[in-house]
Amino acid sequence: MDTVLETRLQTQQKSSQNGQETSLWSSGFGMKLEAVTPFLGKYRPFVGRCCQTCTPKSWESLFHRSIMDLGFCNVILVKEENTRFRGWLVRRLCYFLWSLEQHIPPCRDAPKKIMESTGVQNIISGRAPGGAGEGQVPSLVKKEVQRILDHIQAPPCPFLLRLFSWALLRFLNCLFLNVQLHKGQMKMVHKAAQAGGGRVGTSLWLFLEQGSPVVFLSTHKSLLDGILLPFVLLSQGLGVLRVAWDPRACSPTLRALLRKLGGLFLPLEANLPLDSSEGVLARAVVHAAMEQLLVSRQPLLIFLEELPGAQGPRLSALGQAWLGLVVQAVKVGIIPDAMLVPVAVTYDLVPDAPRYAHHASAPLGLWTGALAVLRSLRGWGCSRRVCVRVQLAQPFSLQEYTINARSCWGSRQTLEQLLQPIVLGQCTAVPDTEKEQEWAPVTGPLLALKEEDQLLVRRLSCHVLNASVASSAVMSTAIMATLLLFKHPKGVFLSQLLGEFSWLTEETLLRGFDVGFSGQLRCLLQHTLSLLRAHVALLCVRQGDLLVVPRPGPGLMRLARLSAELLPAFLSEAVGACAVRGLLAGRVPPEGPWELQGIELLSQNELYRQILLLLHLLPQDLLLLPPCQSSYCYCQEVLDRLIQCGLLVAEETPGSRPACDTGRQRLSARLLWKPSGDFTDSDSDDFEEAEGRYFRLSQQSRCPDFFLFLCRLLSPLLKAFAQAAAFLHQGQLPDTESGYMEQLFQFLQATAQEEGFFECVDPNLAISAIWTFRDLGVLQQTPSPAGPVLHLSPTFASRDNQEKLEQFIRQFICG
């Protein structure tokens, strides 16, 4: 590997002296590679099944049996066959004719129905307590209602929609190679829209003639999602999709245009306090607009993630507010049911990623957006066009979820109560409760609901976002970035990279995650490396092979963001590997040989404890555990994954009974014979737990590298947390939250320059560390006019406790 190190140091010199690197890119690697047939085969894993615990009837009824027999379609590939006409002129005007044939249902009387709704009329007449109609002229209140309504929505303009669809189709064909959509998933959505509305309490589904409204709940990777998804669903015959936009992201001119295209905007007055008359009026109009939209069965799109690049919680407060309106409409009986569809959009490279790399900028204006489009077309060009995958998970009934939703969050404690005594060495037992960690703020429309409905919306949001992330396709750039960062950080030969890419793809598929690519391996690598050419160097160091080296410096941050897209597929194993590392940290030196680590016996109880400690430390936004699954169930899942992948091997302690021995001597005396129907106690309570339930690290040749690879997947987050703990005695406190985040981010940058580890230099990791330390009781927060002010708590003012916190975090870091 000495050659690799020398070559990495000379990368910039070689590329600048003779242009060797550039010629290699243009020559298609400069070497002949054997063509590999598509290794994905005919079958792909089906992703996105709804929760069988919370929605069992939807899990069984809203599943398309022949979904695996249906393939993908390229949504932006419009040809003569997609129109009703044929001929040479049609081939040249197929985009225009296609846009004319899209069905756009009229909705001219929507403002009138909203104005005549019961809630708005009560406000206007003054019958609503605390409403804006008290003591005011009804005509003035009507004007105020109309102003708020104009801010929320506008009737879609068919001509503008057709013109925009035609222009967008041309733009997408210039920007993307393809936009893939699974036809079987689309059939499931059509089936749910037509067969929804049944009463879940009955034995049979009772179908309504008109079906139920469909609500799409999506991840948010790019600002382009709000335009791309309506186009995709309009082309599939679902009509005009109403999109809940964030008003902070758009200028007033752009908001006016988007409202004509089906956009929805929450008025600022809706977030005013509950006793404010303006807030009461705005929320009443928003409720009426949502009720009219759902009754008319118009499809709705809500983003459950925050804007890309936003520093804050992953779950969107605005998205939860819109979802709360839907939940309220179903609970009060405005509509009998609604079909919820988790959606995921994945890109090879996010088009607007450079703009949102660090800080959120000013709202996007109309002309600014037009200039961004031109820059995208000029900057990306034909050689850098990316692929997009739109994944639609299995729909499920909102009514069924509200009836059957169950949670193991009965008893919850704060992170300070759970973890702080263990960090300080005051106790060793982990409490048998769940972690309470809610980072998303509660907005006005959600705050107006009952407390139990607020909790239902938060749990539903986490549940759906978990389903969306689980159904997201893994793109080739994420696999390549993961390999270069966490398996071959010093470089790898292209011939070896071919096998590594195929191996990681198969491992991803085996874990039930789909990939967003197929084809010949050589073409895949050439496409992927061409997209990553700004962050990867290709050097010819020996005849017939190339060396692929990640460029040192800040470019590694971009690779780290791409590799984060693969983390959900290996999250359970990564948590388990880091927990094993933490368990061995006090016994074997981290640099000790694998054979020495494999000697140690690891008990199941010890493994459970370490996994629980790490689960409590990791942010809830990263784990996204569904509310119906407890942490202890997840611990068992992590342990099972480690056994399945071959890292752990069951081992019996000398002199103990085998763990699989279920003889009569293993049962307590009062379980040897019991009357039939006696359920006063549980068998599991009297079953003596086998003390021989021990494990040992496997000694297979591939295990050390795979174990280190899994540990490195969580290293950016854990190292950012460890450096945040080391920064406690250097930071200038008290300071505002944003000010302290800027201090910590500069410290991460300075440390990365010294150590060369740029993967953790991310503002989102910095703010995540600050919020975790706030929940842990390390930092205390007090309100102020300039924003929340952070103070160092008295408990962690001592350097000794700060070092204990840093050591607690670093025990999980390996490599």
SVG drawing of the C-alpha trace seen along z (x, -y; Angstrom):
<svg xmlns="http://www.w3.org/2000/svg" viewBox="-74 -47 79 80">
<polyline fill="none" stroke="black" stroke-width="0.4" points="0.0,0.0 3.0,-2.3 2.5,-2.9 -1.1,-4.1 0.1,-6.5 2.8,-7.9 0.4,-8.3 -2.2,-10.0 0.4,-12.6 1.3,-13.3 -2.2,-13.4 -2.5,-17.1 1.0,-17.3 0.4,-14.6 -2.9,-16.0 -1.5,-19.5 1.7,-18.6 0.7,-16.4 -3.1,-16.2 -3.0,-12.5 -6.1,-12.4 -8.2,-14.3 -7.2,-12.1 -8.2,-9.0 -11.7,-10.4 -12.2,-11.1 -10.9,-7.7 -13.3,-5.6 -10.9,-4.5 -8.1,-3.9 -8.3,-0.2 -10.4,2.7 -12.7,4.3 -14.7,7.5 -18.4,6.8 -20.4,8.1 -24.0,9.1 -26.7,7.4 -26.0,9.0 -29.3,7.9 -31.2,10.6 -34.9,10.7 -36.1,10.3 -35.8,7.3 -36.8,7.0 -40.2,5.5 -39.8,2.5 -42.3,0.4 -44.8,2.9 -46.9,1.1 -46.8,2.0 -48.4,5.3 -48.9,4.4 -50.6,1.0 -52.4,1.6 -52.9,5.4 -55.9,5.1 -54.1,2.6 -51.1,4.9 -53.2,7.7 -55.7,5.9 -53.8,3.1 -51.0,5.2 -50.7,5.9 -50.1,9.6 -48.4,9.4 -46.2,6.4 -43.0,8.3 -44.0,9.1 -44.3,5.4 -41.3,3.4 -40.2,-0.2 -41.1,-3.0 -39.2,-6.1 -41.7,-8.9 -39.9,-11.6 -39.6,-9.3 -42.5,-10.6 -42.8,-9.2 -45.3,-9.0 -46.8,-6.0 -47.8,-8.0 -50.3,-10.1 -53.4,-9.2 -51.9,-10.3 -49.3,-9.0 -47.1,-10.5 -43.9,-12.4 -45.3,-15.7 -46.5,-13.9 -43.0,-12.7 -41.8,-16.3 -44.7,-17.6 -45.2,-14.6 -44.3,-16.7 -46.9,-19.3 -49.6,-16.8 -48.9,-14.8 -49.4,-17.9 -52.7,-18.6 -54.0,-15.1 -53.5,-15.3 -56.7,-15.3 -57.1,-18.4 -60.3,-18.3 -61.9,-21.8 -62.4,-23.1 -64.0,-26.6 -66.4,-26.5 -63.8,-25.7 -63.5,-29.3 -67.3,-29.5 -67.5,-26.2 -64.8,-27.2 -66.6,-30.5 -69.8,-28.7 -68.3,-26.1 -69.6,-25.9 -66.3,-26.9 -65.8,-30.0 -69.5,-31.1 -69.3,-30.8 -66.3,-33.1 -68.0,-35.6 -71.2,-35.7 -69.4,-36.0 -70.8,-32.8 -67.3,-31.2 -65.8,-32.0 -62.7,-34.2 -63.2,-34.5 -62.5,-37.5 -66.2,-38.2 -66.8,-39.4 -67.4,-43.1 -66.4,-43.4 -68.3,-44.2 -69.1,-40.9 -68.1,-42.4 -64.6,-43.3 -64.3,-39.7 -65.3,-38.3 -62.5,-40.4 -60.0,-39.1 -61.1,-35.5 -60.7,-36.0 -57.2,-37.5 -56.2,-34.5 -57.7,-32.1 -55.9,-33.7 -52.7,-33.3 -53.4,-29.6 -54.4,-28.4 -55.8,-29.4 -57.8,-27.4 -55.3,-25.7 -55.1,-27.2 -55.4,-24.5 -53.6,-26.5 -50.7,-27.3 -50.5,-23.7 -50.3,-22.4 -47.7,-25.0 -45.6,-24.3 -45.8,-20.5 -44.5,-20.9 -41.6,-23.1 -40.9,-20.9 -40.8,-17.8 -38.1,-19.4 -36.2,-20.6 -36.2,-17.2 -35.0,-15.5 -32.0,-17.9 -31.2,-17.4 -31.8,-13.7 -31.0,-10.5 -34.3,-9.0 -36.9,-9.3 -37.8,-5.7 -41.2,-4.7 -42.3,-1.2 -45.5,-0.4 -46.6,2.1 -46.4,-0.5 -48.5,-2.9 -51.1,-0.2 -51.2,0.2 -51.9,-3.6 -54.7,-3.5 -56.2,-0.5 -56.1,-2.3 -57.7,-5.4 -60.6,-3.4 -61.1,-0.9 -60.5,-3.1 -63.0,-4.4 -63.9,-1.0 -64.9,-0.7 -62.0,1.1 -64.2,2.3 -66.2,4.6 -65.1,8.0 -65.3,7.0 -64.1,3.9 -67.1,1.8 -66.1,-0.1 -67.4,-3.6 -68.3,-4.4 -65.9,-7.4 -63.1,-6.0 -60.9,-8.0 -58.5,-10.9 -54.9,-10.0 -52.3,-11.8 -48.6,-11.4 -46.1,-11.8 -42.6,-12.2 -39.0,-12.7 -37.4,-16.0 -34.1,-15.7 -34.3,-18.7 -36.5,-21.8 -37.1,-20.1 -39.2,-17.4 -42.2,-19.7 -42.2,-20.1 -41.0,-16.6 -43.5,-14.6 -46.7,-16.4 -45.4,-16.0 -44.8,-12.3 -48.3,-11.6 -50.1,-13.8 -48.5,-11.8 -49.9,-8.6 -53.5,-9.8 -53.8,-10.9 -54.9,-14.4 -53.5,-17.7 -51.5,-17.1 -51.9,-19.8 -48.4,-20.4 -47.9,-21.8 -45.0,-24.2 -43.0,-25.9 -43.6,-29.6 -40.1,-30.4 -38.6,-28.8 -40.3,-31.0 -40.7,-34.7 -44.2,-36.2 -44.0,-36.2 -43.0,-32.5 -45.7,-31.7 -48.3,-33.3 -47.1,-31.2 -47.0,-28.0 -50.6,-28.5 -51.8,-28.6 -50.0,-25.3 -51.6,-23.6 -49.4,-24.9 -50.7,-25.3 -49.2,-27.7 -49.8,-27.9 -50.5,-31.5 -48.3,-33.1 -51.3,-34.0 -52.0,-30.3 -48.9,-30.1 -50.1,-32.9 -51.1,-32.0 -54.3,-30.1 -56.0,-33.2 -55.2,-35.4 -58.3,-36.4 -56.2,-36.5 -54.8,-33.0 -58.3,-31.7 -59.6,-33.1 -56.6,-31.8 -56.8,-28.3 -60.5,-28.2 -59.9,-29.0 -57.0,-26.5 -59.3,-23.8 -62.1,-24.7 -59.7,-24.6 -58.3,-21.2 -61.8,-19.8 -62.9,-21.0 -59.7,-19.6 -60.2,-16.2 -63.9,-16.0 -63.2,-16.7 -60.7,-13.8 -57.8,-15.9 -54.5,-14.2 -52.3,-16.0 -48.5,-15.9 -46.9,-16.7 -43.1,-16.7 -42.3,-15.1 -38.7,-16.2 -37.3,-19.7 -36.0,-21.7 -32.7,-20.3 -29.8,-22.0 -31.9,-23.2 -30.2,-23.0 -32.6,-21.5 -34.8,-18.5 -35.3,-16.0 -39.1,-15.8 -40.7,-18.9 -42.9,-20.9 -44.8,-22.3 -45.4,-18.8 -46.8,-17.6 -49.1,-20.6 -50.6,-19.7 -50.8,-16.0 -52.6,-17.0 -55.3,-18.7 -55.8,-15.4 -56.0,-13.4 -58.5,-15.8 -60.7,-15.7 -60.9,-11.9 -61.4,-11.9 -64.4,-14.3 -66.0,-12.5 -65.5,-15.1 -64.3,-12.1 -64.6,-8.5 -61.0,-7.6 -57.8,-8.7 -55.2,-6.6 -51.6,-7.5 -48.8,-6.7 -45.1,-7.0 -43.0,-8.4 -39.2,-8.5 -37.3,-10.4 -33.6,-9.6 -31.0,-11.1 -27.6,-10.1 -26.6,-13.6 -29.0,-16.2 -29.2,-19.0 -29.3,-21.9 -26.9,-20.4 -24.1,-23.0 -26.5,-25.8 -27.6,-24.2 -24.3,-22.7 -23.9,-24.8 -26.5,-27.4 -30.0,-28.0 -30.1,-31.0 -32.7,-33.6 -36.1,-32.6 -36.0,-31.4 -37.4,-34.0 -38.9,-33.6 -35.9,-35.1 -33.5,-33.4 -35.1,-30.1 -34.9,-30.7 -31.2,-31.5 -30.7,-28.4 -32.4,-26.3 -30.0,-27.8 -27.0,-27.2 -28.1,-23.6 -28.4,-23.0 -25.1,-24.6 -23.2,-23.1 -24.4,-19.6 -24.6,-19.1 -25.2,-15.8 -22.1,-14.2 -23.3,-14.7 -27.0,-13.9 -28.2,-11.9 -30.8,-9.2 -33.8,-9.6 -35.9,-7.0 -39.4,-7.6 -40.5,-5.0 -44.2,-4.6 -44.6,-2.5 -47.7,-0.4 -50.7,-2.6 -52.5,-2.2 -55.7,-3.4 -55.5,-6.4 -58.7,-5.3 -57.2,-1.9 -54.0,-3.4 -55.9,-5.6 -57.8,-2.6 -55.0,-0.1 -52.0,-2.3 -50.2,-1.0 -47.0,-2.1 -44.5,-0.9 -43.9,-4.5 -46.1,-4.1 -43.3,-5.1 -40.7,-7.5 -37.9,-9.4 -35.6,-12.1 -32.1,-11.4 -30.8,-13.1 -32.6,-10.6 -31.6,-7.6 -28.0,-8.2 -26.4,-10.9 -26.0,-8.6 -24.3,-6.0 -22.0,-8.5 -20.9,-9.8 -20.4,-6.3 -23.1,-6.7 -25.0,-3.6 -24.7,-0.7 -28.3,0.4 -30.2,-1.0 -33.8,-1.9 -36.5,0.1 -38.1,-2.8 -38.1,-4.5 -36.3,-7.7 -38.3,-10.9 -36.8,-13.1 -39.0,-15.4 -36.9,-18.0 -39.6,-19.2 -41.4,-22.3 -45.2,-22.3 -46.8,-24.8 -50.1,-26.6 -52.4,-24.3 -51.0,-21.3 -51.1,-23.0 -54.8,-23.7 -55.5,-19.9 -56.0,-17.8 -52.9,-16.5 -53.7,-12.9 -54.1,-14.0 -50.8,-15.8 -49.1,-12.7 -50.9,-10.6 -49.6,-13.0 -46.0,-12.9 -46.0,-9.1 -47.7,-8.8 -45.1,-11.2 -42.2,-9.1 -43.9,-5.9 -44.4,-7.2 -40.9,-8.7 -39.4,-5.4 -41.4,-3.7 -40.3,-6.3 -36.6,-5.9 -36.9,-2.1 -38.3,-2.2 -35.7,-4.6 -33.6,-3.2 -29.8,-3.2 -28.1,-4.9 -24.7,-4.0 -23.1,-7.2 -24.0,-6.3 -22.4,-2.8 -19.3,-4.3 -18.9,-7.0 -19.3,-4.4 -16.6,-2.2 -14.1,-5.0 -14.7,-6.6 -15.1,-3.6 -13.5,-0.7 -10.7,-2.1 -9.9,-5.6 -6.4,-5.4 -7.4,-4.4 -8.2,-1.2 -7.4,0.3 -10.3,0.2 -10.1,4.0 -10.7,4.5 -13.3,1.8 -15.4,3.8 -15.7,6.7 -16.3,4.5 -19.1,2.6 -20.8,5.8 -20.4,7.2 -21.9,4.1 -24.8,4.0 -25.6,7.7 -25.4,7.0 -27.8,4.1 -30.3,6.2 -30.0,9.0 -31.1,6.6 -34.4,5.8 -33.3,2.5 -33.7,1.8 -31.1,0.1 -31.7,-2.5 -29.6,-1.2 -28.9,1.9 -26.9,2.8 -23.3,3.8 -20.9,3.3 -18.3,1.4 -20.9,-1.1 -22.2,-1.6 -18.8,-2.4 -17.9,-4.7 -21.2,-6.6 -20.7,-6.8 -17.1,-8.0 -17.9,-10.6 -20.5,-12.0 -18.0,-12.0 -15.1,-13.3 -14.8,-16.5 -14.2,-14.4 -12.3,-11.4 -9.0,-11.1 -8.1,-8.4 -4.5,-7.6 -2.7,-5.1 -0.1,-3.6 0.4,-0.2 -0.2,1.2 -3.9,2.1 -5.3,0.8 -6.3,-2.5 -6.1,-3.7 -9.2,-5.4 -8.4,-7.8 -10.7,-10.1 -9.4,-13.7 -8.3,-14.8 -9.8,-17.9 -13.3,-19.3 -14.5,-17.2 -14.8,-14.3 -17.8,-16.1 -19.7,-15.6 -18.8,-11.9 -20.0,-11.6 -23.4,-13.1 -23.7,-10.6 -22.7,-7.7 -25.4,-8.6 -28.0,-7.4 -26.7,-3.9 -26.6,-4.0 -30.3,-2.9 -29.6,0.4 -26.8,1.3 -27.9,-0.7 -28.8,2.3 -25.5,4.0 -23.6,0.7 -25.2,0.1 -24.4,3.7 -20.8,3.5 -20.2,0.2 -21.8,1.7 -19.5,4.7 -16.6,2.4 -17.8,0.5 -18.1,3.8 -14.5,4.8 -13.0,1.4 -12.3,2.1 -10.9,5.6 -8.9,5.5 -7.0,2.5 -8.7,1.1 -5.6,1.9 -5.4,5.5 -5.4,8.4 -8.7,9.9 -7.8,13.3 -7.3,11.7 -10.7,10.0 -12.3,13.3 -11.3,14.9 -13.5,12.7 -17.0,14.1 -19.9,11.6 -23.0,12.3 -26.4,11.5 -27.3,9.2 -24.0,7.2 -24.7,6.9 -28.3,5.7 -27.0,3.1 -24.4,1.7 -26.8,1.6 -29.3,-0.3 -26.7,-2.8 -25.8,-3.5 -29.5,-3.7 -30.1,-6.3 -27.1,-8.3 -27.9,-8.3 -30.5,-10.9 -34.0,-9.8 -33.9,-11.5 -31.2,-9.0 -32.8,-5.9 -36.4,-6.7 -37.7,-3.7 -41.4,-3.1 -43.5,-3.9 -44.9,-0.4 -41.4,1.1 -39.7,0.8 -36.0,0.4 -35.7,3.8 -37.2,5.4 -34.8,3.4 -31.9,4.8 -33.0,8.3 -33.2,7.4 -29.6,5.9 -28.3,9.1 -30.1,11.3 -28.6,9.2 -25.0,9.7 -25.6,13.4 -27.1,13.6 -24.2,11.7 -21.7,14.0 -20.0,11.6 -21.2,13.3 -21.1,17.0 -23.1,18.6 -20.8,20.1 -21.7,22.2 -19.9,21.6 -18.1,24.6 -20.2,26.6 -23.5,24.9 -26.5,26.6 -26.8,25.9 -28.9,22.9 -31.1,25.0 -31.9,27.5 -35.6,27.3 -35.8,30.3 -38.1,30.5 -35.3,29.6 -35.1,26.2 -38.7,25.3 -39.7,24.1 -41.8,26.4 -45.1,24.6 -44.9,24.8 -44.5,28.6 -48.2,29.1 -50.9,26.3 -54.7,26.5 -56.0,25.7 -56.9,22.1 -54.8,20.8 -53.3,17.5 -52.5,15.9 -48.8,15.8 -46.7,16.0 -44.5,18.9 -41.8,16.4 -41.6,15.1 -40.8,18.5 -38.5,19.8 -35.0,19.7 -32.9,17.6 -29.9,19.7 -26.7,18.3 -24.9,20.1 -26.3,17.5 -22.9,16.2 -21.3,15.1 -17.9,14.9 -16.6,12.9 -16.3,15.1 -12.9,15.9 -13.7,16.0 -11.3,14.3 -13.7,11.7 -15.0,10.7 -12.3,8.2 -12.7,6.0 -16.5,6.2 -16.6,5.4 -14.4,2.3 -16.5,1.3 -19.7,1.4 -18.1,-0.6 -16.9,-3.3 -20.5,-3.9 -21.3,-5.6 -17.9,-7.2 -18.8,-10.7 -21.6,-11.1 -19.8,-9.6 -16.6,-11.5 -18.6,-14.8 -20.2,-14.0 -16.8,-13.2 -15.2,-16.4 -18.2,-18.3 -17.5,-16.9 -13.8,-17.8 -14.9,-21.4 -16.9,-22.0 -13.9,-23.5 -12.9,-25.7 -16.3,-27.0 -17.4,-30.5 -20.6,-30.1 -23.2,-31.5 -24.0,-32.0 -27.0,-31.7 -27.7,-28.3 -26.8,-29.5 -23.6,-31.2 -22.4,-28.1 -23.2,-26.0 -20.9,-28.3 -18.2,-28.0 -18.4,-24.2 -18.5,-24.0 -15.3,-26.1 -13.7,-23.8 -14.7,-20.8 -13.1,-22.4 -9.9,-23.2 -9.7,-19.6 -10.3,-18.2 -7.4,-20.2 -5.1,-18.7 -6.4,-15.1 -7.6,-14.9 -11.0,-13.5 -13.4,-15.8 -16.4,-13.5 -17.7,-15.0 -17.5,-18.6 -21.2,-19.1 -23.4,-21.8 -26.2,-19.2 -23.9,-17.0 -22.9,-20.0 -26.5,-21.0 -27.3,-17.4 -24.5,-17.2 -25.7,-20.4 -29.3,-19.2 -28.2,-15.8 -26.0,-17.4 -28.9,-19.6 -31.2,-16.6 -28.4,-14.9 -28.1,-17.7 -24.7,-18.8 -26.0,-22.1 -28.9,-24.1 -31.1,-26.4 -32.8,-29.6 -35.0,-31.8 -33.9,-35.3 -35.0,-37.9 -32.1,-36.8 -33.1,-33.2 -32.3,-30.3 -29.2,-30.9 -27.0,-27.9 -25.1,-27.5 -22.8,-24.8 -24.6,-22.9 -22.9,-22.8 -22.6,-19.0 -20.4,-19.2 -18.5,-22.3 -15.7,-20.1 -13.1,-18.9 -13.4,-15.4 -17.0,-14.9 -16.3,-16.3 -13.6,-13.7 -16.0,-11.0 -18.5,-12.1 -15.9,-12.1 -14.7,-8.6 -18.2,-7.3 -18.7,-8.4 -15.2,-7.3 -15.8,-3.7 -18.1,-3.2 -15.6,-4.5 -13.4,-2.0 -11.0,-3.1"/>
</svg>
